[in-house]
């Protein structure tokens, strides 16, 4: 084997390989965000000639936070992996009236969601611009955890939801956002997103709720370009 030609070829290619490596590293970014989550409510009612039943799902605003790792692959397109956490307090209410009497309950719960998502970001300005609005579409899986968070009100013999439950649901997220380049390698990011999942908690109410669950998030944060 001829060693000298190989060494010469490596020596000639080394500067370009190092430059390419540096370019690749500069496209990778890592960041975190925090803000507020708003869950969509729901309700259902079933009325017959001999009975009537209703159920309500009433959520309050809660905290949200996320971490993300991405790569600016092209001038206008980036790919990103996200972990997003949010927690909200909800109140479950159910009423049932029939010939057997009246039954109802009102139960506070804590709802936590852990989402693992992959997204494509489409920017409206070239990479390197100071202000870059973008649109993102992605999907993944969400672990939904619910726990009783306080004493409820129960009358009669209603069918109560479980005191705790864990469900995994597929998720689809649509997001609009804005990146603002700061000094050095830092950038500021704002995003507003809508994540839709299966209504895992509504399915435990009586009567059950089948409308698609929606999670709206307003997040602010920063990321660093390597």
N, C-alpha and C positions, 0 to 999 in steps of 0.2 A: 504494500500500500504506500502510495506517495504522500508523505506527511506534509511536505512544504506547500504544495498547492492547496491542501485543505486548510492549513493555518493561514495562508494568504487570503483565501476566500472568507474565512471567519473574521480576519482582521478588517477586510473591506466592508463586510456586512454589519459588523458590530455597531458602528455609529448609527446606521439606519435602524437597526433592531432596538437600540436603546431609545432612539427618538420615538419609534412606534410605541414602545412600552410606556414611555412618559405620556404620550398622547392618549393611550388607552386609560391610564390611571387618571388623567385629568377629566375624563368623561364620567367617572363613577362619583356618585354623591350619596351622602347618608344624612338623615335628619330626623327631627321629631316635631310633633305638633300637639297642641292642646286646645280645648274649647268646650263647646256645649253640644249636647245631643238632644233631639226632640223626636219622640216616637209617635207614630200615628195611633189614634184611638180607634175603637170599633164598638159595634153593638149588634144585637140580633134579637128578634122577637118572633115567637111562634104562638099563634092564637087559633084555637079551634072552638067548636060549639060547647065543649065541656071543660076546657082548660086554657090557661095563658101562661107563658113563661118569657122572661126577658133576661138578657145578660149585657153587661157593660164592661169595657176595658178602658180605664181612664189613667193615662200616663202623665207624669210631670217631667219637666226638663231636668236633665242630669249632666254629669261631667263626662268628657270624652278625651282620649289621648291616643297617640299613635306614633309608631316608628316606621321609617321607610328607607329602603335601599334601592337605588336606581342607576341607570346608565343612559347618558345622552348619546344614543347610537347614531342619530342623524341630526341635521340642522333643525328639523321640525318634528321629529319623533323621538320619544324616549320610552323606555320600559322600566317598570317599577314593581317591587314587591312590598306589601304593606302588612303590618300588624296593627289592628285598631281595637281599642277597648272602650267600652262605655257602660255606665250604670245609671239606671233611672228607677225612681219609686213609682209604683202603679197601685191603683185600687181596683179590685175586682168586685163586681156587684152582680148578684143573680137573684131573681124572684120567680117563684112558681106558684100558681094558684089553680086548684082543681077541686073536685068534689071531696077530696081527702083533707082539704084545708089549705092554709097559706104557709109557704116555706120561703125563706130568703137568707142571704148572708151578704156581708160586706167585709172583704179581707184585704189588708195592705200587704204588698209584696215588694221585694227588691229584685230587679231584673238586671242581669249582667250579660253583656255580649262580648265575646272574643272572636274577632274576625281575622282570617288569613286570606289575603287577596293578592291577585296579580292584575296589573293594569297596563294599558297603552296610553301614553300622553301625546296628544297632538297639539303642537304649539302654533301660534299665529304670527310669530316673529322668529327670525333666525337665532340660532344659538350664538351667544355672545352679546345679544342686546340687553340693555339694562332692565327693561320692563317687558315681560313675556306672558301674556294671557294664554291659557290652554284649556283644552277639553280632554277628559279622560273617560275611558270605558274599561270596565274590568269585572272580574268575578272571582269566586272562591268558595270558602266554607265559613260558617259562623257557628260557634258553640254558644247556645242560649241557656243561661242558668237562672232559675227563679227560686226564691226562698221566701217563706212567710217572714215578714219584718215586724210584726206586732200583733196584738190581740185583735181579733175580728169580732163582728156581731153576727150571731147565728140564731135563727128562730125556726122552729119546726124541724123537718128532717130533709134538708137540701143535700144535693150531691156536691160535696166540696171538692175543689181541686187538690192535688197532692201538696203536702207541705213543702216539698222540694222536688225539683225535676231538672233534668239535663237533656237537651235536644241538640242535634246537629242538623243544620239546614244549609242547602246551597244558597248562594247570594249573588246578586247582580248589582254593581255599583256604577252610577253615573255621576260625574264630578266636573265642576268648572272651577278654575283657579287662576292664580296670578303669582308669578315669580318676579321678585325685584332683586337685582344684583346689588350687593353691598360692597364694602371694602374687602380687598383680598379675595379669599376663596369662599366667602360666606354669602348666602342669599336668604332673603325673607320669602315666606310662602303663605298665601291665604287660599283656602279652599272651602267650597260648599258642595256637599255631596248628598245623594239619595241612595240608600241601600235597601233593596227589597229582598225579603225572605219569606219562607213559609210561616204562617201564623201559628207557631208552635204553642204559645200560651193560650191563644183564643180557642184552640181545639180542646182545651181542658175545661172550659166553662160549660155551663148548662143553661140555655142551649148553646151549642158550639158556634164559634165564629170562624168563617172561612175566607174572609177578605185578606188579600196580600198585606203583610206587615211591612211598614216603611220606617226607616231610620234616617232622619235628617241630621247632618252634622255641620257646624260652623267651626273650622279649625284654623289656628294661627301658629306659625312656628318658623324654624330656621333649618337650613341644611348646609353642609360643607362639601365642596368639590375637592376630591383628592387629586 
